[in-house]
């Protein structure tokens, strides 16, 4: 049935019918929305008859037909390309199998051959091996023509002959068709030599008997199932075709692949036609609105005594406008969500460069339209009183970073975007981060849009004592002031007076020049009021503008850091990691050599067995071939990162490997980063640098279940657990924090010596890599190299070097000019090298002074 769905183009016919019906429905709605013609001004140039010319619906109909025709050609082209790709994918398999069977002596196999014949058994085993390494292949067999006498005898004895031509099966091993790991029934069992079967792909089979390799893309049915098949000839010692190798692929997989390809292209065409129909709807309804307004003016001119009634109608029109905006925004936003979702799925498919470019164009256009629709919907929600705010704790620094990235593409090369660090503001505050970010993006985006040269600056500071306090609540709160200044075109007094009204910009020339709906500032002003503040503006024409708002943001109520440290004081390092109650087989995936050495050494000292690899590809190979109890996965790695690797484990690996616990190891400390790890399928997340005790507790909280002396996968924790091991305060005055490094190596002097040697070997290449990236201006590589050095510094307790590397990584993600970025990184590079040199010198001194002590670093003062 599904084959007929695309072979007879039923899919595209239904698709075309739906959109043609939709076009007719839209035109009928527009016609119904048109007011009747004015009896007093029937010939007016602005009458509904003049506005709604009948030629325009015909034009839109022909454009729709043109789009549908072009879409049909695109679908057919994609259909042919997909079939060709599938054919090429499987075409080379059959000749390979044929060549091996010829070498094994297939020509000597006949009906009299015993099933226990060694040559025959080698062929059966070869078929099993091919099936095991080619999961897309369902069955492999060899076949021959029936002799004339056999054919005559068979035709006389066969009463109910199936469709097709009879052939003889020669070599056909047992096949697990249902994939349950069991060979059951006659269908899955080994076929006897000489068994006769019918195949409807007669033309392709006969071509193969003439010496060609063929592919039958039309499904054929036999007693084993429905297939698409490839055939390759087998030659005897004289070079004649003595048999064929048949390779069967499930017909439903082939059919579904073709259908999905067609539906994918149809989805893209649907997106384009939906945008076209949306434009037709908008234009038609706009014409209807213009016609209604013109008719109202005509009635007012002729019937002055109905002025009161006309005013009432105008007020009703305002209410109708708001309802119309809310309804239309919602109705268009819903299919737009489907369009964006479909394009996102398609971009994850195997696309060539041209296709990926087209998908990017669709996504960009759709997101631009969605931004306008979101503004309209937000305005409608606020205007109707349906907007609600949430109250959650969040990090202001993270919110500002997201804002900076969101507006970065709006500025031109002549404008500098500067975010000043918050002054006196708590790191974690309580409020609505989504709506606050929306206000900041609107204000900063507006400033960038209306500034052609100069700078846009964002200041955040705590409210001064003489500021007006609007929040009278008794909750613990802070009042934060946000100020966005620019050196743009500025505004006049009249423009400033109307700037926060809906659908308003400076003037009509501004709208034509810079674009926009005029809703952004109106929405921002009302959101600020909902958050308990007020948005104000000051501006000078041709000099720039300054937007300022202050809102109350509460700080979360809870125990302070000092109290936490008193509740959970850091434990002093010991000379041993202790020994685990049960040894575990661990797979450590860490691309940093130093961090890998530290973690591996700690775990081995604890009594665990560790296999360490430097990348995710090697980790996946080990998981496919060896049983482990747990995986320690670094998140940021080249080629395949830890999140992607975990998703591959969960989705692609067979059970029980797919259920193995995975613990994330990351240098990112944001709450969102932890959630990303958990969402990717990881069981726990540890932030570097992590204390050894926390690492051991986390690993050993997972229970191991083993049977028959074989290690099964770890089971998830049966009880909830809370671990808290705050690190000791960082000694910023010293280049090396002795407590951190002793904690990292468990006080083991031998481990510390090995770590020092590893640093000496690896650190020069890491620093050289960072220097090359800075000189090349490759800022992404600079951030990655600085991230690696940050992890190295954390491993040895080099606090100064860790802070410098962190500042370099953060600075690379900021919005600064090339000159400022290069100057800053070169200066910090020198400081980083000096900090590492001091740390290594201090480490050597510490090793020498501790060489005679069993417990270095734990001496009693």
DRENMAR-305885 format. One line per field, with one value per residue (C-alpha): residue number from 1; residue in one letter; x, y, z. Coordinates in steps of 0.02 Angstrom, whole numbers. Example, Ala and Ser with C-alpha at 12.3 -4.5 7.8 and 13.67 -1.06 7.14 Angstrom:
BEGIN
k = 1:2
r = A:S
px = 615:684
py = -225:-53
pz = 390:357
//
This chain:
BEGIN
k = 1:2:3:4:5:6:7:8:9:10:11:12:13:14:15:16:17:18:19:20:21:22:23:24:25:26:27:28:29:30:31:32:33:34:35:36:37:38:39:40:41:42:43:44:45:46:47:48:49:50:51:52:53:54:55:56:57:58:59:60:61:62:63:64:65:66:67:68:69:70:71:72:73:74:75:76:77:78:79:80:81:82:83:84:85:86:87:88:89:90:91:92:93:94:95:96:97:98:99:100:101:102:103:104:105:106:107:108:109:110:111:112:113:114:115:116:117:118:119:120:121:122:123:124:125:126:127:128:129:130:131:132:133:134:135:136:137:138:139:140:141:142:143:144:145:146:147:148:149:150:151:152:153:154:155:156:157:158:159:160:161:162:163:164:165:166:167:168:169:170:171:172:173:174:175:176:177:178:179:180:181:182:183:184:185:186:187:188:189:190:191:192:193:194:195:196:197:198:199:200:201:202:203:204:205:206:207:208:209:210:211:212:213:214:215:216:217:218:219:220:221:222:223:224:225:226:227:228:229:230:231:232:233:234:235:236:237:238:239:240:241:242:243:244:245:246:247:248:249:250:251:252:253:254:255:256:257:258:259:260:261:262:263:264:265:266:267:268:269:270:271:272:273:274:275:276:277:278:279:280:281:282:283:284:285:286:287:288:289:290:291:292:293:294:295:296:297:298:299:300:301:302:303:304:305:306:307:308:309:310:311:312:313:314:315:316:317:318:319:320:321:322:323:324:325:326:327:328:329:330:331:332:333:334:335:336:337:338:339:340:341:342:343:344:345:346:347:348:349:350:351:352:353:354:355:356:357:358:359:360:361:362:363:364:365:366:367:368:369:370:371:372:373:374:375:376:377:378:379:380:381:382:383:384:385:386:387:388:389:390:391:392:393:394:395:396:397:398:399:400:401:402:403:404:405:406:407:408:409:410:411:412:413:414:415:416:417:418:419:420:421:422:423:424:425:426:427:428:429:430:431:432:433:434:435:436:437:438:439:440:441:442:443:444:445:446:447:448:449:450:451:452:453:454:455:456:457:458:459:460:461:462:463:464:465:466:467:468:469:470:471:472:473:474:475:476:477:478:479:480:481:482:483:484:485:486:487:488:489:490:491:492:493:494:495:496:497:498:499:500:501:502:503:504:505:506:507:508:509:510:511:512:513:514:515:516:517:518:519:520:521:522:523:524:525:526:527:528:529:530:531:532:533:534:535:536:537:538:539:540:541:542:543:544:545:546:547:548:549:550:551:552:553:554:555:556:557:558:559:560:561:562:563:564:565:566:567:568:569:570:571:572:573:574:575:576:577:578:579:580:581:582:583:584:585:586:587:588:589:590:591:592:593:594:595:596:597:598:599:600:601:602:603:604:605:606:607:608:609:610:611:612:613:614:615:616:617:618:619:620:621:622:623:624:625:626:627:628:629:630:631:632:633:634:635:636:637:638:639:640:641:642:643:644:645:646:647:648:649:650:651:652:653:654:655:656:657:658:659:660:661:662:663:664:665:666:667:668:669:670:671:672:673:674:675:676:677:678:679:680:681:682:683:684:685:686:687:688:689:690:691:692:693:694:695:696:697:698:699:700:701:702:703:704:705:706:707:708:709:710:711:712:713:714:715:716:717:718:719:720:721:722:723:724:725:726:727:728:729:730:731:732:733:734:735:736:737:738:739:740:741:742:743:744:745:746:747:748:749:750:751:752:753:754:755:756:757:758:759:760:761:762:763:764:765:766:767:768:769:770:771:772:773:774:775:776:777:778:779:780:781:782:783:784:785:786:787:788:789:790:791:792:793:794:795:796:797:798:799:800:801:802:803:804:805:806:807:808:809:810:811:812:813:814:815:816:817:818:819:820:821:822:823:824:825:826:827:828:829:830:831:832:833:834:835:836:837:838:839:840:841:842:843:844:845:846:847:848:849:850:851:852:853:854:855:856:857:858:859:860:861
r = X:X:X:X:X:X:X:X:X:X:X:X:X:X:X:X:X:X:X:X:X:X:X:X:X:X:X:X:X:X:X:X:X:X:X:X:X:X:X:X:X:X:X:X:X:X:X:X:X:X:X:X:X:X:X:X:X:X:X:X:X:X:X:X:X:X:X:X:X:X:X:X:X:X:X:X:X:X:X:X:X:X:X:X:X:X:X:X:X:X:X:X:X:X:X:X:X:X:X:X:X:X:X:X:X:X:X:X:X:X:X:X:X:X:X:X:X:X:X:X:X:X:X:X:X:X:X:X:X:X:X:X:X:X:X:X:X:X:X:X:X:X:X:X:X:X:X:X:X:X:X:X:X:X:X:X:X:X:X:X:X:X:X:X:X:X:X:X:X:X:X:X:X:X:X:X:X:X:X:X:X:X:X:X:X:X:X:X:X:X:X:X:X:X:X:X:X:X:X:X:X:X:X:X:X:X:X:X:X:X:X:X:X:X:X:X:X:X:X:X:X:X:X:X:X:X:X:X:X:X:X:X:X:X:X:X:X:X:X:X:X:X:X:X:X:X:X:X:X:X:X:X:X:X:X:X:X:X:X:X:X:X:X:X:X:X:X:X:X:X:X:X:X:X:X:X:X:X:X:X:X:X:X:X:X:X:X:X:X:X:X:X:X:X:X:X:X:X:X:X:X:X:X:X:X:X:X:X:X:X:X:X:X:X:X:X:X:X:X:X:X:X:X:X:X:X:X:X:X:X:X:X:X:X:X:X:X:X:X:X:X:X:X:X:X:X:X:X:X:X:X:X:X:X:X:X:X:X:X:X:X:X:X:X:X:X:X:X:X:X:X:X:X:X:X:X:X:X:X:X:X:X:X:X:X:X:X:X:X:X:X:X:X:X:X:X:X:X:X:X:X:X:X:X:X:X:X:X:X:X:X:X:X:X:X:X:X:X:X:X:X:X:X:X:X:X:X:X:X:X:X:X:X:X:X:X:X:X:X:X:X:X:X:X:X:X:X:X:X:X:X:X:X:X:X:X:X:X:X:X:X:X:X:X:X:X:X:X:X:X:X:X:X:X:X:X:X:X:X:X:X:X:X:X:X:X:X:X:X:X:X:X:X:X:X:X:X:X:X:X:X:X:X:X:X:X:X:X:X:X:X:X:X:X:X:X:X:X:X:X:X:X:X:X:X:X:X:X:X:X:X:X:X:X:X:X:X:X:X:X:X:X:X:X:X:X:X:X:X:X:X:X:X:X:X:X:X:X:X:X:X:X:X:X:X:X:X:X:X:X:X:X:X:X:X:X:X:X:X:X:X:X:X:X:X:X:X:X:X:X:X:X:X:X:X:X:X:X:X:X:X:X:X:X:X:X:X:X:X:X:X:X:X:X:X:X:X:X:X:X:X:X:X:X:X:X:X:X:X:X:X:X:X:X:X:X:X:X:X:X:X:X:X:X:X:X:X:X:X:X:X:X:X:X:X:X:X:X:X:X:X:X:X:X:X:X:X:X:X:X:X:X:X:X:X:X:X:X:X:X:X:X:X:X:X:X:X:X:X:X:X:X:X:X:X:X:X:X:X:X:X:X:X:X:X:X:X:X:X:X:X:X:X:X:X:X:X:X:X:X:X:X:X:X:X:X:X:X:X:X:X:X:X:X:X:X:X:X:X:X:X:X:X:X:X:X:X:X:X:X:X:X:X:X:X:X:X:X:X:X:X:X:X:X:X:X:X:X:X:X:X:X:X:X:X:X:X:X:X:X:X:X:X:X:X:X:X:X:X:X:X:X:X:X:X:X:X:X:X:X:X:X:X:X:X:X:X:X:X:X:X:X:X:X:X:X:X:X:X:X:X:X:X:X:X:X:X:X:X:X:X:X:X:X:X:X:X:X:X:X:X:X:X:X:X:X:X:X:X:X:X:X:X:X:X:X:X:X:X:X:X
px = 0:138:228:73:68:220:225:59:103:-45:54:83:-93:-166:-39:-91:-275:-253:-163:-282:-427:-335:-311:-495:-541:-427:-502:-678:-632:-559:-716:-827:-719:-742:-880:-1019:-991:-1043:-1208:-1155:-981:-994:-857:-730:-551:-544:-704:-700:-731:-577:-470:-522:-493:-536:-370:-274:-356:-320:-140:-119:-199:-74:71:9:1:178:239:151:225:400:373:321:481:584:498:525:708:734:642:758:914:863:829:995:1084:1005:1045:1229:1237:1192:1251:1429:1384:1326:1485:1594:1498:1501:1690:1715:1593:1683:1847:1764:1712:1527:1524:1550:1391:1237:1084:1187:1304:1288:1238:1393:1510:1658:1651:1464:1484:1618:1495:1357:1476:1530:1347:1321:1474:1415:1245:1323:1432:1299:1144:1055:1058:919:964:1104:1082:1135:1018:1021:907:807:856:727:682:670:564:446:429:399:267:173:171:139:-48:-57:94:145:183:354:477:545:728:835:909:1088:1166:1055:1100:977:924:856:723:635:800:758:921:830:812:634:523:545:554:711:792:926:856:890:1001:893:734:628:560:476:542:450:607:629:703:840:880:897:1012:1119:1128:1197:1340:1277:1256:1076:961:773:699:520:478:456:369:418:386:518:445:445:611:709:857:1029:1097:1277:1337:1446:1566:1635:1813:1770:1705:1521:1385:1338:1234:1185:1211:1052:1058:889:848:681:562:481:647:673:495:499:664:590:430:525:631:477:391:545:546:357:380:498:378:238:339:362:180:123:223:145:-32:6:56:-102:-206:-119:-135:-318:-364:-267:-367:-526:-473:-431:-599:-689:-599:-634:-816:-825:-750:-876:-1020:-955:-949:-1130:-1210:-1146:-1290:-1217:-1053:-1089:-1124:-965:-862:-935:-889:-712:-694:-762:-637:-495:-555:-576:-400:-326:-427:-377:-192:-200:-296:-194:-29:-81:-148:9:129:64:109:269:320:294:396:543:533:532:680:775:747:801:963:1008:991:1127:1123:1242:1307:1175:1032:1103:1113:930:881:976:881:714:763:823:666:551:638:627:440:422:507:376:236:303:304:123:72:164:80:-90:-57:-3:-146:-273:-195:-143:45:114:291:389:500:653:837:959:1135:1140:1311:1241:1090:1201:1309:1155:1097:1266:1266:1085:1119:1298:1245:1147:1296:1406:1594:1590:1498:1573:1460:1520:1448:1515:1531:1390:1437:1382:1253:1233:1282:1120:955:771:655:595:754:659:566:716:821:683:686:876:879:747:838:1014:951:864:1021:1127:997:994:1182:1287:1453:1518:1471:1329:1362:1266:1288:1218:1233:1150:1025:1097:1025:928:838:650:599:445:451:375:378:464:560:748:775:897:853:956:978:1005:1064:1088:1170:1212:1287:1150:1028:939:762:667:555:399:470:519:342:270:413:328:163:119:152:252:429:517:435:384:557:634:515:561:747:768:615:521:342:353:306:474:484:299:317:478:397:247:357:463:304:247:415:391:494:483:571:635:725:832:895:976:948:1101:1198:1119:996:997:867:859:753:767:675:673:763:760:908:874:853:959:1119:1272:1435:1513:1373:1390:1574:1537:1411:1526:1707:1833:1921:2110:2204:2270:2414:2298:2140:2081:2016:1845:1727:1702:1820:1741:1789:1795:1813:1892:1866:1972:2064:2179:2333:2362:2183:2179:2336:2270:2100:2172:2301:2174:2054:2188:2250:2072:2071:1973:2024:2035:2043:2080:2058:2081:1929:1749:1781:1899:1777:1636:1750:1792:1609:1565:1698:1717:1605:1624:1537:1539:1600:1684:1654:1736:1610:1716:1820:1870:1772:1639:1598:1542:1358:1352:1449:1325:1179:1264:1284:1101:1030:1148:1239:1156:1096:1169:1301:1169:1115:1289:1298:1391:1464:1504:1670:1663:1749:1586:1496:1332:1168:1116:1273:1227:1051:1120:1222:1072:963:1092:1071:1211:1176:1280:1390:1552:1628:1817:1914:1823:1888:1940:1815:1673:1734:1744:1576:1491:1566:1537:1357:1310:1276:1357:1260:1365:1311:1415:1577:1533:1522:1351:1316:1292:1120:1063:1070:927:921:942:1106:1172:1357:1436:1621:1660:1835:1945:1966:2086:2254:2266:2433:2526:2551:2519:2382:2458:2291:2214:2358:2372:2187:2198:2334:2273:2434:2533:2709:2738:2579:2631:2800:2719:2600:2745:2831:2671:2652:2832:2799:2629:2626:2746:2642:2481:2554:2625:2454:2376:2510:2484:2297:2321:2441:2323:2173:2075:1972:1873:2037:2103:1951:1973:2160:2130:1996:2122:2252:2121:2092:2280:2299:2152:2230:2390:2313:2393:2262:2339:2361:2184:2110:2211:2161:1979:1985:2060:1924:1787:1861:1864:1675:1647:1607:1766:1867:2004:2137:2075:2057:2231:2310:2222:2264:2447:2464:2372:2477:2635:2553:2494:2668:2741:2606:2639:2827:2803:2684:2809:2951:2844:2795:2978:3020:2873:2929:3106:3048:2925:3041:3081:2902:2775:2633:2686:2590:2509:2645:2585:2639
py = 0:123:88:140:296:366:265:343:512:505:600:753:749:758:891:997:974:1032:1192:1230:1210:1320:1453:1449:1461:1612:1702:1667:1738:1894:1917:1898:2023:2153:2278:2313:2455:2628:2681:2864:2838:2685:2745:2796:2744:2678:2579:2394:2352:2450:2382:2199:2184:2011:2002:1987:1823:1750:1807:1726:1566:1557:1590:1448:1333:1384:1344:1176:1134:1181:1083:930:939:957:807:699:750:707:541:491:544:445:288:308:331:175:76:129:91:-92:-123:-169:-298:-440:-448:-457:-606:-688:-675:-762:-902:-934:-954:-1075:-1188:-1153:-1234:-1404:-1393:-1483:-1576:-1730:-1633:-1685:-1550:-1600:-1574:-1465:-1349:-1327:-1291:-1159:-1071:-1080:-1007:-870:-822:-812:-703:-586:-570:-529:-388:-315:-284:-198:-363:-485:-640:-705:-857:-935:-995:-1087:-1117:-1277:-1400:-1431:-1601:-1531:-1385:-1502:-1618:-1473:-1392:-1558:-1584:-1401:-1369:-1194:-1106:-937:-783:-779:-904:-1057:-1069:-1186:-1134:-1198:-1121:-1034:-1030:-1011:-829:-738:-637:-568:-524:-612:-712:-878:-984:-1046:-1130:-1178:-996:-959:-1131:-1182:-1213:-1382:-1390:-1391:-1323:-1236:-1062:-928:-753:-617:-515:-619:-482:-435:-619:-662:-512:-574:-748:-659:-590:-422:-367:-309:-228:-257:-103:-168:-275:-461:-585:-764:-882:-791:-616:-461:-395:-285:-385:-371:-513:-551:-694:-840:-906:-1080:-1123:-1096:-921:-966:-910:-1063:-980:-814:-736:-654:-520:-474:-310:-277:-195:-93:-7:40:103:201:285:345:403:500:585:639:698:798:895:912:987:1120:1160:1169:1296:1406:1394:1427:1588:1636:1600:1696:1845:1827:1823:1974:2077:2028:2069:2232:2278:2235:2349:2491:2469:2475:2635:2718:2674:2745:2910:2918:2889:3024:3151:3116:3088:3213:3175:2998:3061:2985:2816:2827:2863:2708:2608:2674:2618:2448:2440:2466:2320:2215:2262:2194:2034:2017:2040:1910:1784:1806:1800:1639:1558:1597:1560:1382:1324:1425:1316:1164:1243:1280:1106:1024:1125:1085:898:914:1003:852:737:701:856:924:1101:1176:1092:1149:1326:1321:1251:1394:1519:1443:1444:1624:1686:1586:1646:1826:1808:1719:1865:1985:1865:1844:2032:2042:1899:1974:2141:2057:1962:2119:2222:2090:2065:1884:1909:1825:1831:1692:1710:1596:1615:1645:1708:1885:1857:1712:1816:1958:1836:1766:1943:1986:1835:1865:2042:2018:1993:2157:2273:2329:2342:2528:2502:2438:2341:2355:2265:2342:2217:2235:2345:2290:2167:1991:1851:1755:1850:1807:1866:1822:1793:1763:1930:2026:1955:2003:2184:2194:2117:2241:2392:2340:2282:2451:2544:2442:2464:2654:2674:2678:2719:2741:2629:2551:2528:2429:2476:2376:2440:2437:2577:2726:2776:2926:2828:2812:2651:2578:2407:2412:2226:2161:2028:2038:2126:2231:2366:2352:2491:2449:2587:2568:2714:2737:2866:2844:2960:3019:3088:3251:3297:3250:3082:3046:3083:2946:2821:2695:2692:2535:2528:2690:2738:2905:2945:2859:2882:2792:2646:2634:2650:2538:2426:2355:2343:2480:2356:2322:2475:2467:2285:2323:2468:2364:2216:2330:2396:2217:2184:2334:2466:2604:2624:2802:2881:3034:3084:3220:3226:3170:3134:2977:2907:2829:2706:2673:2559:2498:2346:2253:2085:1982:1877:1695:1665:1523:1478:1582:1510:1535:1436:1298:1285:1273:1135:1039:1085:1025:866:868:769:599:495:369:366:215:61:38:-95:-166:-148:-75:-83:101:181:355:469:629:722:819:714:791:775:599:552:628:542:375:375:420:286:152:201:181:2:20:-49:92:94:271:344:519:534:478:370:256:252:190:55:-6:-7:-114:-244:-244:-238:-92:-43:145:281:444:561:729:847:961:856:876:790:706:792:703:746:675:521:489:505:378:260:278:266:162:37:-130:-178:-190:-63:69:67:94:240:392:528:694:781:965:1130:1225:1267:1342:1264:1250:1149:1019:1008:985:838:758:790:704:544:561:500:627:779:828:1001:1017:1029:898:827:645:603:672:573:412:440:472:319:202:259:155:-26:-166:-323:-470:-646:-799:-704:-585:-398:-332:-148:-36:-10:168:221:148:289:475:547:718:751:912:938:1121:1162:1262:1447:1485:1551:1694:1754:1594:1525:1348:1296:1154:1096:1076:977:865:835:792:660:599:653:522:586:459:515:697:660:575:723:845:745:740:928:953:847:913:1095:1166:1096:1162:1337:1331:1283:1433:1552:1491:1516:1695:1741:1666:1760:1597:1647:1485:1387:1512:1480:1292:1297:1413:1293:1149:1251:1299:1114:1084:1225:1162:987:1051:1190:1330:1458:1609:1517:1447:1622:1692:1549:1570:1757:1721:1592:1712:1860:1763:1744:1931:2067:2169:2234:2129:2250:2252:2063:2033:2159:2084:1903:1939:2025:1884:1756:1826:1825:1645:1584:1670:1597:1420:1443:1502:1356:1229:1306:1302:1122:1068:1155:1072:901:927:987:842:704:650:655:516:643:794:949:886:937:1010:1190
pz = 0:48:-114:-210:-101:-190:-351:-403:-324:-206:-75:-183:-252:-76:-30:-179:-143:37:-12:-155:-34:91:-42:-85:99:124:-26:37:208:129:24:176:271:133:180:55:-69:-15:-94:-91:-168:-281:-399:-268:-302:-124:-132:-91:-273:-327:-186:-206:-393:-461:-550:-387:-331:-503:-491:-320:-389:-533:-414:-304:-456:-503:-327:-328:-499:-444:-285:-385:-487:-327:-246:-401:-410:-227:-254:-397:-301:-147:-247:-336:-169:-95:-252:-248:-61:-85:-263:-215:-83:-198:-309:-153:-87:-260:-272:-104:-145:-310:-216:-94:-240:-261:-434:-352:-245:-315:-254:-213:-98:83:208:307:161:222:69:91:277:243:127:259:389:268:242:431:448:310:391:560:493:376:483:338:241:288:185:71:-39:-205:-341:-509:-656:-657:-793:-927:-853:-677:-739:-833:-683:-565:-677:-687:-497:-447:-439:-362:-436:-356:-459:-542:-612:-517:-468:-363:-193:-177:-21:106:291:434:457:610:521:675:763:927:926:898:742:744:615:434:379:481:465:340:166:86:-67:-223:-144:-276:-247:-354:-384:-479:-522:-680:-789:-665:-630:-814:-840:-695:-775:-929:-821:-756:-575:-557:-429:-422:-339:-361:-208:-237:-123:-80:65:170:152:41:-23:-140:-202:-282:-393:-444:-557:-499:-632:-650:-702:-886:-856:-877:-758:-657:-519:-441:-271:-207:-72:5:90:179:57:194:238:56:37:201:152:-12:74:209:76:-19:141:191:28:36:210:142:1:130:229:76:23:203:204:37:98:257:151:47:206:281:123:101:280:267:113:206:348:229:143:310:359:191:201:377:317:175:294:412:270:216:386:513:626:653:729:899:822:717:874:955:802:810:991:944:801:926:1030:873:820:981:967:785:826:964:858:699:794:879:721:619:762:779:600:610:756:645:506:621:696:525:463:622:592:411:456:559:409:283:172:43:54:-62:32:199:131:79:249:333:225:276:460:455:368:481:640:580:553:720:809:740:786:962:985:928:1042:1193:1160:1154:1315:1406:1335:1388:1561:1532:1554:1711:1781:1868:2019:2015:2067:1925:1891:1826:1743:1642:1589:1529:1432:1344:1303:1230:1116:1062:999:937:756:753:765:622:622:664:829:991:1112:1292:1444:1604:1749:1878:2026:2199:2130:2202:2086:2113:2118:2109:1972:1797:1694:1531:1533:1599:1457:1334:1395:1385:1210:1151:1223:1171:1000:973:1023:900:761:775:800:642:726:902:1046:1143:1329:1461:1646:1792:1969:2138:2173:2267:2437:2373:2235:2240:2323:2238:2320:2493:2525:2681:2584:2574:2406:2303:2179:2020:1893:1710:1594:1405:1316:1133:1014:884:797:955:966:975:1123:1025:977:1157:1214:1100:1102:1218:1124:1028:839:852:800:784:616:455:377:524:498:315:351:503:498:646:707:839:976:1057:1171:1213:1268:1364:1457:1510:1562:1671:1753:1785:1869:1984:1895:1765:1598:1564:1417:1391:1218:1116:930:829:990:1061:1187:1360:1424:1611:1719:1898:1964:2129:2120:2278:2335:2381:2567:2636:2725:2686:2622:2794:2876:2747:2784:2970:2938:2822:2862:2733:2785:2800:2668:2719:2657:2574:2472:2569:2482:2404:2472:2297:2149:1992:1809:1757:1585:1599:1447:1465:1328:1446:1483:1654:1713:1645:1741:1903:1893:1839:1978:2112:2054:2045:2218:2279:2215:2055:1885:1758:1568:1507:1333:1264:1151:1132:978:1074:1219:1107:1036:1212:1263:1113:1152:1342:1495:1616:1776:1750:1630:1682:1534:1501:1424:1315:1194:1010:870:979:1144:1301:1280:1103:1157:1298:1177:1062:1210:1258:1081:975:1085:1122:1294:1425:1369:1335:1520:1595:1718:1650:1762:1680:1715:1668:1705:1678:1838:1777:1830:1648:1609:1740:1670:1494:1555:1639:1486:1376:1477:1606:1782:1880:1852:1939:1920:1906:2015:2117:2283:2276:2413:2307:2157:2258:2343:2176:2092:2239:2265:2112:2157:2057:2017:1956:1908:1861:1891:1748:1780:1742:1719:1867:1936:1977:2158:2258:2382:2365:2422:2459:2446:2498:2500:2482:2434:2546:2510:2371:2425:2303:2373:2328:2152:2219:2340:2442:2512:2339:2265:2419:2410:2226:2254:2424:2508:2410:2374:2235:2147:2169:2090:1941:1921:1921:1783:1680:1695:1642:1486:1435:1487:1354:1211:1288:1308:1131:1063:1152:1085:906:920:986:847:716:787:802:954:966:974:1102:1213:1195:1235:1384:1446:1440:1534:1663:1697:1708:1833:1937:1943:2026:2132:2029:2080:1994:1829:1842:1864:1718:1602:1653:1615:1443:1403:1459:1366:1201:1212:1238:1112:1090:945:868:930:1110:1112:1043:1163:1314:1270:1237:1407:1494:1400:1479:1650:1623:1577:1731:1843:1781:1800:1981:2014:1945:2046:2202:2165:2150:2314:2397:2334:2398:2568:2583:2524:2701:2765:2757:2757:2656:2689:2850:2972:3134:3152
//
